[in-house]
Amino acid sequence: MAVAYIPLKLFPGLPKGQSKMLLPDLPTELLFEICSSPVLDIPDIVSALKTCRRLALALAPILIREVLKRRSNEYCRRALYHAAEIPSHFTVRFLLDNGALDILFIGPVLLNIAACILSEKGVTTLLDCGVDPNTLDGRGRTPLMCATGARVGGGVRALLANARVDVGSTWLFPDFTALHLAVWSGYDDIVPLFLESPRIDVNRVDNIQGTVLEAISSDSNTRVMATFVGSTILSLRIPLRRGWAPLHGAVLWNDCIILRALLRDERTDVNVLSLEGETALCMSVRFNNTFAVRLLLAHPKIQIHLGVRSILHFAVPWATKAVMEILLEDKRIDVNLVDQGQRTALHLAAALGRADVVESLLDRDGIDAEILDEEGRSAMGLLLSRAPKLARWFTIKLILENKGIEYLDLELGL
């Protein structure tokens, strides 16, 4: 480290016989005068503080005052962040009370940025010193949303622990919270932090009217438009369909870790409906997410019947044979349940020509193909006209079970 020397002739009254002496050996009062001189730049004062600990203790207040007096954005930011990390609540409050936020270019969004770069301790210090925890940045994001999007666990923990933080604040669309963002982005290390907070609504359903593109095209808010087309948003996942709870998002993105975490939380409503009336189980069937189907069916509170319809009715148009067989393994599912039109799942499969689903259903013990819908048609009647090969196969199956003669008479109208 370089040693600083001061020419003594500049300071009358000091010991004679020496042409110069070490800077740390000067009286504190003289150090104050030197370091507060307008001749020195702030980097010079910083260098002086680095020469020894005594100088640092003695001159730190001078440096802080000079930073504020000279309105240095760079050193004000460094001083504030450093004091927050130490932590020195006194220094942080002194800076804030003496106009630091007015000096900083990022003053209005100090916490939004700090939450993404400081440690949990640093963010906590800023919060303890009264920094507004719910300020919106130029993209309309709160500090909590910023820390979540940046996947900074320390910042998220600090913000969730502060009672002043609005944990239910939204971004872009009504009801799209930071938890939704964490789920949609697949941040399996951030989602558990939200679930640890008793203030989080784990079943909140996004109130998104239409798709994202529709909302933007009809919205004159340029901030929303800039956010969507900006590089930051393009690196994050956002819902392109309206009305999904976090549980729906975990199913949509086939995120096993997040799905397990949500289902372990006692507050999670496993049967929560989207605004379109779709449960997470329905969505997992529609997207043929076999892991989610098995996991949801294993949940003790899952509802497999949706009013007068069963999950089988919903599955017929969408499910692959693999998903259908998983559903049919569950003995709680009534394969003969009828909907409003008195149709069973077999009726629907036959009407849609889903030969693979029909085969799976016919192979299920207890299936009744003789049930008539409201128009008086049986599932076998539909099969005879739409899938005659399957109808013949099932007829043979019935004959082998000693039920075929009566059934054939019924179909032939005898």
N, C-alpha and C positions, 0 to 999 in steps of 0.2 A: 504494500500500500504506500502510495506517495505521502511524504510528510510535508505539511504546509508550514512555511516560515513567514513571519511578519517582520518587515523592517522597523526597528524600534524608533528610528528617527521620525517616523510618522506620528509617534505618540509621545509627546514630551511628558516628563515626570516619571517615566518608567526607569528601571534600573539602568545605570550607566555602565560603560565598559563592554557592552555587548552590542553588536550591530544588528542582530536578529535573534528571535527566540521561537520556540515551537508554538503553533497556534493553540494547542490544548493547554499550554501553560499560562495563557493570558487570563486576567481576571474575568469573571463571568460578566460583569457590567460592560467591560470592553468588548467581549464577544457579542453581547446583545447589540452594541452600537455598530460593530462591524457588519454583522449579519443582517441588520435592518437597514443598512445603507442602500440607497437606490443604485449605487454603483454595481452592486452584486446582483447577478441574475439568480433566479430560483435554483437552477442546477448547481450554482456555486454554493448556495446555502446547504443544499442536500449533500454536497461533497464534504462540507465542513462537519456536518452531523455524522458522517461515516468515519471520521478520524478516530473517534473514541466514544465510549458509552456516556462519559460525563457530558460531552458536548451534545450528544443526542438528547439526554434528559434535560439539559439546560436550554437548548436552542429549539426544541420541537415546538413550543408555543410560538416562538418567533416565526418559524417556518409556516405554521398554520395561519397566523395573522397576515403574513406577507402574501400567501397564496390567495387569501380572501381580498386583501387590499389591491393586489395587482390583477385580480380577476382572471387567473390562469385556469382555463378549462381542464387542461391535461393534468396539472398537479392537484387541482381540486378533486378531480375524479379519483386519482391515485390515493390522495390523503383520505378521502371518504371510504373507499373500498378497503384500504389498509386498516383504518381504525375499526371498521366493521369486522374484519377478520381477526383482529387481535384477541378479544374484542375490547374496544374502549368506548363505552357508552357516552362518557363525558365528552370525548373528542367528536364523536358523531353528532351529538346534540349541539355542540358548539358550532360545528360547521353548518348544520341545518338551520340553527337559530340565527346565524349571521349571513344568510343569503346564498348558501352553497348551491341550492337548486336553481337560483337565478343565474349563476355563473355557468353551470354545466349545460352543455349543448343538449344532453339527454335528461336534463332536470325533470321535465314533466313525466318521463317514463323511466325514471331511475330504477325503480324496483322491477319493472318489466325486464330490463336488461340484466340487472344484478341477479335476479332469480335464475338466470341461465348460465352465469359465470362464477358466482361466489359459492362458497361452501354453505352447508346448512346453517352453520354458526354465523356466518356473515349475513345471510338473509334474515336470520332471527334477530340479529342486532339491529338491522335497519327497521324491522317491524317494531321492535321494542322501543325504538326511538321516535316512533310516530309517523314513519313514512306511509303514505296512503297505499293500502294493499289492494285496491280495486281500480287503479287507474287503467285507462284504455290506451293502447298504443295506436299507431297510425293504421293498423289493420283491425282495430276493434277488439284486441285481445287483452285480457287481464293478465297480471303477473302469473297467476296460477295456470292460465291457458298457455302462456309463453313457456313456462318451465315444463309443462306437460309435452308440448310440441317439440321442445328441445331434448326431451327425455333426460331431464336432470333431476335425479331422485332427491338430492339434498334440498333443492329449492322447493320441490313439491311437498316434501315432509315439513319444511319450515312453514310454508304457507297454510297447509292443512291444520297445523297445530295452533294457528293464530285465530282467535275467535272473531277478529274483525274481518277476516277474509270471507268473501261471499263464495262458498264452495259450489253454489248452484248457478253461478254466472254463466251466460251462454255466449256463443261466438257464431257469427255468420247467420244462423237460423234460430228461431225460437226453440228452446229446450235442447240445444246441442251443447252439452256441458263438457267440462274437462275430462270427466270419466268417460263419456262417449268418445272423445278424441283419443284417449289412451287405448280404449278397446278397439276402435276402428283402425288405429295405427299399429296394433299388434304389440304394444309395449307391455309384455308380460311381467316386467320388473316394476312398472309404474302402477298398474291396476291394483295390485295388493295394497299399495300405500293408500289409495282411495278407500278401499274396503276396510281398512283399519280405522277410518274416521266414522264416528257415530252420526255425523251430520250429513253424510252422503246419501242421496236418494238413489238406490241401486236399481230402482224400477222405473225411473223417469223415462217417459216415451217422448221422442222427438216430435214436436208439433210442426213438421215441415210440410207446407202446402205445395204440392207438386214436386218436381225434381229440382235439383240444384240449377240446372241450366235454365229452367223455366223461371225460377226465382230471380236469377241474375238478369235475364233478358227483359223482365218486367219491372226491375228495380232500377230507379234512377240514382241510387246511392253509388257513387263512383268508388267509394272505399271498398264496398263489397266486390265490385268488379275487379279492382286492382288486386284484392286478396286472392281471388280465384285464379287469376291468370298469372300471379306472381310465382317465382320459383319456390318460395317456401311452402305454399299450399300444395304445389304439385308433388312435393316429397312426402306429403301426408295423405292418409286415406280419409275421405269424408263420405258420408252416406249419399248415395245417388237416388235413393228411394225414401219416401217420407215415412215417419212414424214408427221407428224401431227403437226399442229399449236396448240397453247395453247387452242383454242376453241375446237378443237377435243379432247384434253385431258380431258377437263371438261365434255364433253359428255360421253367419254369412262368410266370415273369413276363415272358417275351419281352424280356429285357434284352440287347440286342445287345452293348453295351459290356462288361458284366460277363462275358458268355459268351465273348467274344473274349479277355478278360484271363485267364480260367480256362484256356482252351485253349492259350494261349501259355505257361503255366507247365508246365515239363517234369514236375513232380510229379503233375499232374492225370491221373487214370485216366479216360480218355474212356469206358471201358466199365464204370465203377463201377456196382454194382447197388444199388437200394434194397432195403429189407427185404422188399419184395414181388417182388423179382427183376426189376425194371424198369430198363433203361438210360436214359441221357439221350436217346438216339436214339428209343427206344420212346416216351418221354414226349413228345418233340417231334412224333412222328407222331400220338399220341393227341390232342394239343392242336392239331394242324394248324398247327404253327409252321414255316412254310416256310423262313424264314431259318435257324432252328436246324437243320432237316433238311439243308439244303445245307452249312452250316458243319461239322456233325458228319460228314457223308459225306466231306468233303474232308480230314478228319484222317487222317494216315497210319496211326494205330493203331486206327481204328474197326473193330469187329467187326460185320459185317452179318448173320452167321448166328448164331442163338442156339441152340446145341446142334443138335437135328435140325430146328429151325424156322428160317425166314428172317425177316427184318424184314417181308417181304411178308405172311407168315401173320399177324403181329401187326397189320399195318396194315389188313387187309381190313375188320374191323368198325368202324374209327374214321376212316380217312383219307378226306379229300376227294379228288376226282379230281386236283386240282392237286398234292397231296402224293404221290399214287400215281404220277403221271407223273414227278415228280422222282426217286422211287425207281427207276422203270423205266429212267430214263436211265443209271443206274449199271450198267455191263456186268458188274461183279463179282457182282451179285445173280442167283442162279440161279432163274429163274421156275418151273422144274420140280422144285425141291426138295420132297420129301415130308416130312410130319411123322410122329408116332407112328402115326397112323391111315392112313398112306400117302396123305394128301390133299395136293394142291398148293394154292397160293393161289387158283387158279381154282376148285377144288372148293369152297373156303370161300365165295368170292364168289357162286358160283352157288347154294349152299345158303342163303345169307343174303339172296338176292335183290338184291345190290348190282349193278344193271345198269351203273352208271357205271364201277365197278371192273372188271367183266367185260369191258366194251368196251375199257378201257385195257389189260388183260392180253392179250386176243385180238389186239390191235394190235401186240403186242411180237413181234419176230422170234424164232423158236425156240420159241415156246410149243407145248406138246404137250398137246392136249385129250383124248388117247386114254389117258392114264395112268389106271389103275384104283385105287380106294382099297381098303381092306381088306374092304369089302363088295361089291367087284366092280363099282362104279359109276364111270363116266367123268364128267368134268366136263361133257361135251356131253350125256350122259344126264340130268344134273341140269338143264341148261339147257332141254332139250326139254320138261321138265315144269314148270319155274318161269319161264323167260323164252324162250318160243318165238320171239319176234321176233329176239332176239339169236342164238338157235341157227340160224335161217334165214340170218341175215347171215353168221355164221361159216361155214356150209356153203357159201355162195356164194364166200366168200373161199378156202376149200379147193379148190373146183372150179377157180377161176381159177388156183390154184397146182398144178393137176393132181394133187391128192391126194384129191379129194372122193369118187370112186366107192368106193374101198376103205373110206373112213371111213363112208359111208352104209350100206354092207353090214354093217359092224361094229355100228352102232347099231340097224339093223333086225333083227339076228340072222340074216342070210343067210349 
